[in-house]
Amino acid sequence: MTQAIATLLNARWIIPVEPEGLVLEHHALAMDGGRILAMLPQAEAATRYQAETRLTLNRHVLMPGLINAHTHASMTLLRGLADDLPLMNWLQDHIWPAEARWVDPEFVRDGTQLAVAELLRGGTTCFNDMYFFPEATATVAREAGIRACVGLIALDFPTAYARSLDEYLAKGLALHETLRAEPLLHATLAPHATYTVSAPALERIGRLAADLNLPVHIHVHETAAEVADFQTRHGCRPLQRLEEIGLLSPRLLAVHMTQLEPDEIARLAQVGAHVAHCPESNLKLASGFCPVARLDAAGMNIALGTDGAASNNDLDLFGELRTAALLGKGVAGDASVLPAARILRMATLNGARALGLAQETGSLEPGKSADVIAVDLGEPETEPVYHPLSQLVYAVSRQQVSDVWVAGQRVLADRRLTTLDLNEIVHKARNWRDRIVI
C-alpha cells in the first residue's frame, strides 16, 4: 500500500553531505510535513509513495540548502558604494557615515528583501545576520519563508537603533522572546567586535549567552592592524581577552580570523569554538588569509559566509565555495588539502553546527527539515560530469540553482521566487540608490 506524501523528487544525483563525500545516483527524496522522510532508489520510491507533487530532475543534484554563516543582509543597499579601500578607511570614512544618515527600519526592510531574493536565487536557505533593526530583518525572513539567525546587535556607542548597551540588550532580548515561537527564526548574540564593544560589555553578553544557550557571533582578528592596535591598547591579543572573560566556548562563532598563532588555533580547537570564513570579503579588503587548512587539520568546525554585499560585493555562496577551496590550497601550498567534499560541508552542515541548528538542517537526513536545493548540472558550463560533488565546488554558478525548498515550502520554482515580488524589490533598491547618491 502506498503512502500519501506532499513531495517526491526524483534526481540524477543526491548529495546528502552526511556522510561526507556520499553521492547517490538515481535516487528520490521524499518530503512531507516540511520534513525529509526518506532517500531511496527511484524504483522503490515509486511503489512506496503517492505524492501530491512529483518532480523529475534528470540533470540535477539535490543537496542541502546552503548556509551563509555571516552576513549583514540589508547592506545590499550599499553594494558598490565604496570599493577598493582598506577596512578601516572603508568603515570610518564611507560606510559608518552612510549608515548614520540612512539606516532605519525601512532601509533594513528593503535591503533585507533584496538580500533574501539574492540568497534564495543562489541556493541559500539559511543566513546568519548581524545588523541594526533586527526586528525588520526577522519580519522579512518570516514573510519570505527563509530560515534566519537574527543577530541581537550590540555596540558601545549610540546609533539610530539604540543609545546604550542596556537599550541594545533590552531590544535584543525582547526580540529573542518573540522569535521563540517562530520555527524558521533563531537568535544569536551579536556584539560587533572587540574594538567596538568593551570587555565589561562582552562579559555581560557572555553571561547572557550561557544563560540563554545562544551563539555569540562576533568579528575577531579580522586584520593585522586591528590585532596590533588592540595589543597596544590592552596589552593582549583580542582572543586572549575573549578567553579571560569567558567567551571562548562552543557558543563562539568567530568571524574572519585571518590573524592566528599556532597556540591560538590549538586553544580554539580545544574549546570547540567555530570560525566563519569569509574568503572573498577578506580578499577584497586585503584583510589577510584565514589559515583554513590548519584550522581543519586541528579539527575545528569551519563555516562559510559572504560578509555583507558592501564589501564582497555579492551574497553568492557558490562563489565562496570555489574561492575558499582555491585560496585554502594556495595558502597551505598543498593541492590535496580541503577537498571538495570538505568545502561543501563548510557551506552546509558546518554552518548549521556553528549556529546550533545541526539537528534541524545542514544535511539531507530523515527527520530533518526539508531545506533542499536542486542544481542543474546539464548546462554546457558543467558538462561533462565525472564527479558531481566536485562540479558543485569548482564549476557551478548560482544561476544553475533551479529550485529551493525551505521546510518543504517551494520558495524558488524554476528560477521564479514564489514568496517575493522581485520587480518591486528591485524598484525599491533603485529608489534607495537615487536617495543615497544625492
N, C-alpha and C positions, 0 to 999 in steps of 0.2 A: 504494500500500500504506500502510495506516495505522500509526502508531507508538503503541505501548502506553506510557501515562504514568500517573502517580499521580492527578493532579487537573486538571480543566478547569473554569474558572469563566467563565460567560457573564454579562456585566453590561451594564446600561444605559449606564454610563459607566466609563471607566478614566482616572484622572488619574495619570500616572507621575511627576510632579514635575520630571523632567528629560526633555526641555527644559521650562523654566519656562512655565507657562500652557497647556500642551497638554492638550486634553480629547478622548479617543477615544470615539466613540459606537458602541454595539452591537458591541463587541469582546469577545474572550475572552482569558483569561490561562491559559497552560499551565504547570504546575509538575511537576517530577519530581526525585527525589533531593534534596529540600529546596531546590531552586533554580528560578529562573524560566527557562523555556525560550523562551517567545515571547509576544508580544501581537499578535493578528491578528484580522481580521474573523471574526465567528462562523461564517459560512457556510464559510469556508476552514478554520477550526479543526475543524469537524465532519467534513470529509473527510480531514484530516491526522492527527488523534489519536483513539485509543481509550482513554478514561480510566477508571480504576478508580472514581474519584469524579467525578461531573459535577453541578455546581450551576447553576441558572438564577436569576439575581438581577436581575429586570426593573425593580426600583425602586432599585437600589443603585449607589453609586460604589465601585469598587475603587481603593485608593490604598496607598502605603507605610504601614507601621505608624508611629505617632508615636514620637518620641524625646524623652524627658524628660532634658534635659541637666544638670539639677541638682536633686537631692532628698536627703532624709535619710529613707529609706523607713520604718524602724521607728519613727520619731516619730509614725506614725499612732496609736500608743497614748497619745500626749499631745495628741491633737486636742481643741481646745476647753478645755484645762486652764487656760490663762491668756491671755485675749483683751483687746484694747483697751488695749495698753500699748506704749510705745516700745521699740525694740530692746534697749538695754542693760538697762533695767528688766526686760523680759521674760526676757532671758537670765539676768542675775545673781540676780534675786530669785525666779524661778519655775522656769525650765527647767533651769538647771545644778543647783540643789538636787534637783529631781526625778530628774534623770539620776544624780546621785551616789548617791541612795538605791536606785534601781530598776534601772538598766541593767546587764544581764548577758547572757550568750548566750541564755537563754530569752526575755528581753524582746525581743532583736533578732530572734530566730527568729519569734516570734509576731507582732511588729509588721511584719516584712517580709512574712510571709504575708498579712496584712491589706492591706498596700500593694500587693502583686503582684496580688491579686484585684481591687482597685480599678483598678490600671493596665490590666490586660488587659481588663476590662469597659469601660474608656474608650478602648480602641484604641491603647494604648501597648505597643509590642513591645520597647523597649529603654529602660533607665533608667541614669543615671549617679549613683552613690550616694556619700555621704560620711557615715560614722558609725562608732561603735565596734563591735568584734567583727565585722569584715567577713567573717570565715570563716563566720559564721552566715548572713549575707546571701547569700554565694555558694552555700551549700548550699540555701537556699530557692529561689533563682533557678534552680539546676540542676534541682531536683525539679519546679518549676513549668513549665519549658521556656520561660522568658523570657530574652531577651538582656539582659545587665547589664554595666556597667562598675563594678567594685567599687573604691571609694576606699581607698587604703592610708593611713589617717588618721595625722596627726602633730600633736602639741601640745608646748608647752614644759613643761607641768605634768602631774603624775601623775593618772591616772584609774583606774577599775576595770579598764580594758583593758591599760594599760601604765604603768610607773613612770618612764620616762625616754625621751628621744629615741632612744637606742640600742635600747631594747626595742620602741618603736613601729616603727622601721625594720626591725629583725630580724624581727618578726612579719609586717610587710608584705611584705618580700622573700620570706619563706617562702611566703606565700600566692600571691605573683606566680608563683613557680615551679610551684605546684600548678595555677594557672589556665592555664598554657601548654598543657595537654592538654585544655582544655575549649573546644569550638568556639563556645559561646554566651557565654562569660565572658571578661572582659578586665579589666585593671587600670589604674588611674590613681594617680599620687601625689597625696595629698590633704592637704597642710598646711592647717589650718583657716583662718587669716587672718594678716595681717601683725601684728596686735596680740596674737596668741596663739602665734606662732612667731617666734623671734628671727632676726635676719639671718644669723648663722653657721649656724643650723639650716636656713634656707631655701637658703643657698648650698650646703650639703651635699645637700639634696634636689634642687637644680638639677643638680648633677653626676650624681646617680643618674638623673635624667630623661634627660640626654644619653646616658649610658652604655647605658641600657635602652630608649631611644626611647619613653618613656611620656609621656602628657599630665600636666600639673600643674594640678590642679583646686583653686582657692582663692578664698575670698571677698575681694574687693578693692573699695575705695571704695564701701562699702555705704551709709554715711550721712555727712553733713557733719560731725557730731561726731567720728566715727571719724577722718576725714582731718585735722581741726583738732587733735585730741589727738595724733595721730602726728607732725604737723608740730611741735608744741610740744616733744614728747619727743626727736625725732630731727633736727629742722632740715630736713626734706624731706617731700614727699608720698609715700604708700606706693608708687605706681607708679614714682617715681624710685628708691626703694630697690630695688624688684624689678629695675629695669634695671641698677643698679650691681652687683648680684650675679649678673647673667646670666640672669634668669628671663624677661625679655621676649623671646619667641621664638614660632615657630609651635606650640610644645608647650603654651603657656599658655592655659588656659581660665579667664578671669577672670569671677567670678560677681557679679552685681548692677550694679556700675559706674554708680551714679547721680550721681557727682560727677566730672565730667570737664571739663578745659580743652581748648580747640581744639588746642594743641600736643600734648597727650596723645593725643587722637584720631588726629592725623596720625602720631604715632610708633607707636601700636598698629597702625594700618593698614600702616605701612611694614614692620614686623617680621612681620606676618602672624599676630598673636595673635587669639584668639577670645573672644567675650563670651557668657555665658549670662545671658539676660534673664529675670527673674522678676517680671513686672509686678504680679501680684496680691499677692504677699508684700510687695513694695516699697510698694504702696498701703496694705495693712493695717497695716504697721508705720510708716507715714509716713516711709519711709527716703529718699524722693526719686524723681526721674524719670530713668531711663536715656535719654539722647538718641539713641534708636534710629534716627530718620531721618537724623541727622547721621552716625552710625556707618555706616549703609547707604550714604549718599552717598560716604563716604570709601572704600568698597569692603571694609569689614570683614565677616567671617563672624560672623553673629549667630545663636545658637541659643536655644531657649526651654526654660525649666524652671519647675517649680512651687514649688521650695523644699520644705520639709517640711510635713506636714499640721498641725503645731503652729502654723504661722504663716500658713497660706493660707486656708482650712483643708481643702483637698482636693488631690487629685492629678489634676485634670481638665485635660488639655492642650487639649481643645477649648474650654474656658472661657478658657484662657490665650491661645489664638489670637485670640478676639474682643477680649479686653481689650488685648492687645498692639497690635492694629490700631487700635482706637479711641483708646487712650491715646497711641499714637505720632502719630496725626494731630492730636490735641489739643495735645500738647506742641510739635509743629512748627508749629501754626497753618496747616496745609495739608492739605486733604482728599484731595489726589491722591498724597501720599506713602504708602509701604508698602502697595501694592495687595495684594489677596487672594492672588495667586499668590506674591508675595514672602513674605508671612506664613506661608503653608502650607509653603514651603520651609524657613523657620526651624525649624519643628517636625518636620522630616523630614531632608532631605539636609544642611542646615547643621549639625544636631546630629551627624549621622554624621561630617561633616568635622571638627568640633571634637574628636571622640573618636578620630579616626584610623581610622574604620570606613567611609569613603565608598566603598571598593571592594567592601564586603560588603553594605551596607544603606543605607536612606535614600531610595531611588528604585526604581521598577519598571523594571528593565533586564535583558535576557537575561544569564544568568550570575551575577547577584546572588542572594543568599539570598532565599528566598520569605517575606519578612516583609511580610505583606499584611493589610489590614483591609477589611471590607465595611461601608458606611454606608448605611442605608436612608433615602432622601430622599422616600419615599412617604407619610410621616406628614403630618398636617394642618399641623404647625408649620413644615414646609419645602416646602409646596406654594403656588403653582405654582413649577416650577423653570425659570427662564430661563437661569441661569448656575450650573451645579452647583459650580464651584470657589468662587464667592462664597458659595453656601449653606453650604459646609463651614466657612467662616470666620465668617460673620455670623449664621447661623441654627441650625446643627446643635447638638444636645445629645449628650453622650456616651452617653445611653441609646439612641441610634439606631445605635450600633455593634452589628451583629448577629453578626459572625463575625471571628475573628482567627486568623491562621496565623503561626507563628514557625519559620523554616527548614522550611516546608512542613507542620509539625505543626499541626493544628487545635486550638488551645488554648481557643477560645471558639466554641461551636456553637449558633446560635440563642439567644444570650444566656446559654448554660449553660457554666460553666467545666468543662473536661474533665480538668484535672490537679490541681485543688484542691478540697477539701471545704469549701464556703462556710459551711455550718452550723457545722462545727467551728471554723472561723476566727472567726466572729462570737461564738461561745460563749467562746472564749479571750479575745477583746477585752473582753467584758463582765466576765470574771473579773478582768482587769487593772484595769479601771475600779474595781471594788469594792475591790481591794487598795490602789490609789493614793490614793483619796479618804478612806481611813480616817485 
